[in-house]
Amino acid sequence: MKKIKSFLFAAAAVALAAPLFTSCGDDDKKVETVEKVVENMVSEYTYNDRLVAETKAKSGNKEAVLLIAFGSTWNNAFLAFDKTVEAYKAAFPKADVFMSFSSDICINRASIGENKDDEGNIVKRDYYEPRYLLHAIGAAKYDKIYVQSLQVIPGEEFSAVVASVKKFMNNGYVASAHLDDDYLKKLQDEEAIMFGMPLLFDPEEDVPAVAQELSTLYASETQDGVVAFMGHGNPETYDTFKANVRYTQLEDELQKINPKFFVGTVDMPKNYKQDVLKRMKDAGYNDGKVYLHALMSIAGDHAHNDMAGEGSWDEEDPESEENSWFEYFKHNGYTPEVPTVNTHPQGLLELEGIRQIWIEHTKEAEFFEDAYHSMYPEEEEE
C-alpha cells in the first residue's frame, strides 16, 4: 500500500473546510436550547465512555479498532456489520473492535426500528457517531487506535471520516467532554493513531484486487448473461477527491477479465443506469439476462429499492430516478435477475474475499501524521 500522508493532508483540509450535512429536514427539527443540545451530547459521551471502558476492563486489550460505516436501517445490513466485527476480532485478537455510523439519519432510523427482520419483527439497533466512540476509546486510553473507513471509494462520506479523526486528535468536542491532552500528544508522539483506507483507495492495487475477486465470484453468471454492479457514487458537486473515477477504473479492470462486466452508480453523472445500458448495447449485448449486484458495503435501501425494486414503473418518464434498475432493464428488453442470500441482495462486506481487502487495509494502516495539535497553543510556542 502506498504512503497516504499527502492524501490525508488533502483529505483533512477539504473535510474540515466543508460543512457536514445531515438528511434531516427543517420540518423534523425541534428548537432546543444550547444547554439542552450540550446535555444530550454529553450523555452520548457518557454512555459510550462507560461501554468502552467496560469492554477494555473485561478484555485487557490495549489496542482498539474503530470501524466507520455510512450506516443502514436494514436488518440484513446489521447482520453484515455484526459479521464484519467478528471477522475483525479474529484478525486483531489483541484489539477491542467497535462499530460506528457516520450518517445521522441512519442512526436515528435504526434506533426507532424503521425496518423488520425476515420474521416480520421490528428491529431496533443503537449505533453512534464516530466522535462518541473515538472519545470513549480515548477516555479508556488505549495504547494504539486503528480507524478503518468502510466506505467503498474515498469520496464525500470518507471526508467525514477523516474529519472525525482530525477533530478527535485536536480535542475538538464540547468542553465537558475534553480528553487528556497529554494522552492525545502521546498517541501522536508514539505514532499510535492509525488510519485504514476505503476499499477502492489505490487504483493500482485495490481496483485490480477487487476486480479479480468479483470476476471470480460471478464468473458463472457471465456464462448466460451480463453482470451489472450498482455503486453509489457522488453527485458532481460532491465528487470529493475526484473519487468517482474508481467506478470507471473498476469497470475497465473487470472488462479486461471479461467484457460482460459493467459498473454503474446511483449518483455519478454519466454513469447512471441509462449509461450502463448504452455501454451494454454498444458492446452488442442487446437482450438476455442481466445479473444485478450491489457495489456497496451493505445491501440497504439502495440495493433493495433503487436496484432490485419491482412492480413500479413510470411510463411517462422511463429515465426517472424512481425507476429501479430491475424495472429499467426489464422494460428495455432484458431479463434482470437479482441473486439473493436469505431473500436479500448481498453487500460487499458479506463477500469474504472483498471483506479481507478491507482487513488488509487495516493491517497496513499508516500513522495519521500531523493529526494532533495541542488545545493549548501557547504551550506549543514555548
N, C-alpha and C positions, 0 to 999 in steps of 0.2 A: 504494500500500500504506500502510495506516495505521501510525502510530507504534506501536512494540512495546515501548517501555520499561516501561510499567506491567505488561504481561503477563509480560515476562521477569522482573521483580522477583518477581511472584507465583509464576512457574514455578520460579525458583531456590529460593525459600523452601520450597515444597512438596517439590521434588525432593530437597533436602538434608536435609529433616526426615524423609523416608520412607526405609526401608531398600531396598536394591536386591536383588531376588530373582533366583535362577537356577533352572533347571529340573532341576538335578542332584539326585537323591535321596541321602539319607544313606548308603544301601547302596552307592552308587557311589563314595563318597569314601574316600580313604585318609588315615590320620592322618599328617600331616607336621609336622616341627618348624618353628618360626617362621623359623629360619635358612634352611631349605630353600625355604620359600614365598618369602622375600625374594630368595633366589638365583635362583629361577625368574622372578620378576618383573623383576629387573634384566636377565636375559638377554633377555627380551622387549623391554625398552627398548633394549638394545644392538643387537639385530638391526634394529629399525625405525629407530633413530638412523642406523645405517650406510646403510640402504637409502634413506632420505630425503636424507641428506647427499650420497650419490652422484647421486641424481636432480637435486638442486639444482645440483651442480657441473657436471653434463652440460648442463642446460638453460640455466643462467644466470638463471633466473626469480627474481624477488624476492617473488612472491605465491604463496600456496598455497590450494587449495580442498580441504577435507575433507568427503567425503560420508559420512553416517552412516545406515546401514540397519539394520533389525532383524536381517536375515540370512536364509539359506536353506541347504539341503543339496542342492538340485536343480540339475543341470547347466544346464537351460534358464534358471534364475534367475541362475546365474553369468554366462551369456552376456548376459542382460539388464543385469546390473551392468556388464559389460565395455562394452556399447553405451552405457550411461549415462556412463561415464567418458570415452569417446571424444567423446560429444556435449558434455561439459563442457570438454574440451580445445579443441574447436572454438569454443565460446562464450567461453572465457577463455584466449586464446592466450598471455598473459603470465603464466600461473599453472601450477604443477605441481598435478596432481589426484590425490587419494588416496581410497581407499575403506576403510571400516571397518564392522564388525558390532557391534551393542550386545548381542546375545544370546550368552552363553557356550555354551549348548547347540548353537547353530548353528555357532559357531566350532569347537567340539570335533568335532562330527559331520562337518563339511565337511572337516576335516583328516584324518580317517581314511577318508573316502570312503563315506558312507552310501548314496549313490545312484549310478546308472550313466548314461552318456550314451546316445544313441539307437542306438549300435552295440553296446551291452552292456558297454562298458568302465567299470570303476570310476573315478570322477572324484574326485580329492582336490584341495582348494584350501585355501590358508592365508590366513585373514583374521585381523585383530586388533582388539582393543577400541579405542574412541576414545582412551582415555588414552595408549596406546602411540604412536599416530600423532600425537596432539596434542603429546606430549612430543618426539617426533622433529622435528616441524615447528618447535617452539620451540627445540630444540637447534640446528637449522640456521639459526635466526634470520631467518626470512622477515620482510620488512617489513610484510606485510599478510596476514591469515588470514581466509578465509571458511569458516565451518562451516555446512553445509547438512543439515538434517533431511530424510530421505527417507521419513518417516512420512506417512500419509495424513491423520490427524487429530492435533490437539495433545493427545494423551491420555497414558496411562501410560508408554508407551515414549518418547514425546517428553520427558517429565520427566527420564528418564535421560540424554538427550542434553544437556539444559540443565545437569544436574548435572555432567556430564563437563567442559563448558567452564568452568563456575564453578570446579571443582576445579583444572583446568589453570591458570587465571589466578591462583589462590591458592597455586600451587606445592605442591599438597596431596598429592603422591605420596611414595613412600619416600625417605628422606634420601639414599640412594645415587644417586638419580636427580633430585635437585633441579636446577632450571633457574636460569639467571642471573636473579636477581630484578629487576635493573635493566632487563633486556630486557622482562620482563613489564610493568613500570611504563611503559616506553616504548610498548608496544602500547596501554596504557590512555590515556596522555597524548596520543598521536597518533591516537586513535580508529581503531585498525587491527585490532581483533578484531571481525569482523562475523558476524551470525547470520541465516541464512535459515530461514524458517518452513515448516511442513508444507504439504502440498498444499491442504488444506481449512482453512487457518487463518482466513481472513477470510470471514465469512458473506455480506458484501455484495459482495465482489469475486471471491473464489475459487470459492465454491459456484456462482454463475451461469456462470462461465467453464468450470468442469469439466462442468457440466450441458450446456452448449452443445456442447462437444467430444464428449461421449458420445452425445448425441442425434444429432449429425451422423454419427458413425461407425456407429451402429446403427439408423439410420432405416429401412433396408431390412428389418430383422428385424421391425419393428413392422407391416410390411405383412401378415404372415400369422401373427402371434403376439404374445406379450408378452415383455418383456425384464426379467430379474431380475438385479440385481447383488448379489454377496455380499461384504460387507466384514467386517472382523474385529470391531471394537467392543471395549469394555471391560466386564467384569463391573461391577455396580453399585457394589461396594465399591472398585473401582479406576477409577471414572469420573473420572479426573483432569481438572480444569478443566471438568468437565461437557461434555466434547468429543463424547460420543455423539450429541448433538443434531445434529451435522453430517450424519449419515446421514439423519435425518428431513428436515432442510433440503434436502439434495440430492434426495431423492425428490420433495419439494414443487416444487422448481425444475424437475426433469425433467418432472413431470406438467403443468406449465404449458405445456410444449412439446408433450408427447404423453402422454395418460393411460395408455399401455401400459407405462410405465417404473415399476419398483419397486426399492426398495433395502432389503435386509435384512442381517443380520450373523450371525456365529458366537456372539458373546458378549454382545451388548447386550440387556438384559432388555426384553421386549415387542417385540422386533424380530428374532425368530428366524424360521426358515423357515415355521413354522406361522402366525406373524403375517402374513408376506408372503402366504401362501395365503389367509388370511381377507380381507385387503385386496383381493386379486385377485377373490375371489368376490363381495365386497361391491360391486365395480365392475362385476360382470356377466361377468367372464372365468372361466367355469366349466370350460372344457376347451380343447383345442387346444395349439399349440406354446408352449413356454416356453424362451427362449434364456437360458442361464446364463453370466454373466461374473464374473470375479474383480475386486472393487473393492479390490485390494491392490497394493502397489508391484511385487511379482513374483508369479508363479504357482508356489507351493511346495506344501507338504503340504496346507494348507487348500484350495487350488484343486483339486489332483489328487484328494484323498480326501474332504474334507467337502463339496465342491461337486460334483465330477464323478465320484466313485466309483460303480462299477457292480457289480452281482452279489451284494450283501449286503443283506439286509432282515430286520429284527427284527419278525416278525409280531405277537409278543406286546406289543411296545411301539413302535407306529408313530411316536410322538413322540420316540423316543430320539435323543440327540445322535449316536449311532453311525450312524444312517441318513442317507446323503448327501442333498443337495438333489436330485440327479438321481433317486435312487430314491424320495424322498418325493413329488416331483411326479408321477412315473410311477405310483406306487401310489394317487395321488389323481385319476387320470383324465386327466392331461395327457401330452403328448409332449415330454419335455425334450430339448434339444439343447445341446451344449457346443461352440461354434465353437473350432477349434484352428488353430495355425500350427505346422507340423512336428510334428504329433501332440500338441501341448501347448496348454492354455489360455494366454491371454496376461495378463500383469500390466500395470499402468498405466504402468510405465517403458518398456514396449515400444511404447506408443502415442505417436507423435512429438508430437502436439498437447498431450497431457497432460504428457509429459516437459518440454516447453517451458515450461509453467507453473511447474514446479519451478525451471528455469533462470532464469526471470524473477524468482522469489523470491530467488535468489542475487544476481542483478544489483541487486535493490532491497534487499538485506540492509542492516540498520542496525547501527550500533555497539552492541555489547553493553555498555551503560552500567553502570558501577559493578561490573564483574566482578572487577577487581583489588583485592586488599587485601594489603599487604606481609606477608611472613612474618616481618618484624621490626617488630612493632607499636610498639616503643619508639622506632624511628626516625620513625614517623608522628607520634608525640606531640611530638617535637621540632619 
